[in-house]
Amino acid sequence: MSTIEIEYCVPCGFLDRALTVEEAICRQFADQLERVSLVMGDHGVFVVRVDDEIVFDKADDDFDVDDIVRQVRSHVAAR
């Protein structure tokens, strides 16, 4: 079972993005996950981690929910 952490920037208003990603991940992988956590951050952060490994970082990639789900899938399936 994997754990997912979605760290998002509160001052930037990224909560809606975080909730959208959380919902998409839960719909796809609910039976394969131990926990999905939202972590409040700042300084423009938007990072998704699977078992403490970064699979998406807004600083490196464009925001695309489908792509984030694919990245999560590749890590969850490997477990």
C-alpha positions in Angstrom: 0.0 0.0 0.0 1.3 3.4 -0.9 0.9 6.8 0.7 0.3 10.0 -1.4 1.2 13.5 -0.2 0.0 16.6 -2.1 1.8 19.7 -0.9 0.2 22.9 -2.1 0.7 26.7 -1.7 -2.0 28.2 0.5 -1.3 31.9 -0.4 -1.3 31.0 -4.1 -4.8 29.5 -3.8 -3.8 26.1 -5.0 -6.3 24.3 -2.7 -8.7 23.7 -5.6 -5.9 22.1 -7.6 -4.9 19.9 -4.7 -8.4 18.8 -4.2 -8.8 18.0 -7.9 -5.6 15.9 -7.9 -6.7 14.2 -4.7 -10.1 13.2 -6.1 -8.6 11.9 -9.3 -6.0 9.8 -7.4 -8.6 8.4 -5.0 -10.9 7.5 -7.9 -8.2 5.6 -9.6 -6.2 4.0 -6.8 -8.4 3.9 -3.6 -7.9 0.2 -3.1 -4.1 0.5 -3.5 -3.5 3.4 -1.1 -3.0 3.6 2.6 -3.4 7.4 2.8 -3.7 10.5 0.7 -2.7 13.7 2.6 -3.0 17.4 1.8 0.0 19.4 3.2 -0.2 23.1 3.4 2.8 25.0 2.1 3.8 28.4 0.7 6.3 30.0 -1.8 4.4 28.6 -4.9 4.9 24.9 -4.0 2.8 22.2 -5.7 4.4 18.8 -5.3 2.9 15.3 -5.4 4.8 12.5 -3.6 4.3 8.8 -3.6 6.0 7.1 -0.7 8.2 10.2 -0.2 9.3 10.2 -3.8 8.4 13.3 -5.9 6.4 12.3 -8.9 5.2 15.8 -9.8 6.7 19.3 -9.1 5.1 22.4 -10.5 8.6 23.9 -10.7 9.5 21.3 -13.3 6.3 20.4 -15.1 3.1 22.0 -16.3 0.0 21.2 -14.2 -2.0 18.4 -15.9 -4.2 16.2 -13.7 -4.1 13.3 -16.2 -0.3 13.4 -16.3 0.0 13.5 -12.5 -2.3 10.4 -12.3 -0.1 8.6 -14.9 3.0 9.4 -12.8 1.3 8.1 -9.7 0.2 5.0 -11.5 3.7 4.1 -12.5 4.9 4.3 -8.9 1.9 2.6 -7.3 1.9 -0.2 -9.9 5.6 -0.8 -9.2 4.8 -1.7 -5.5 
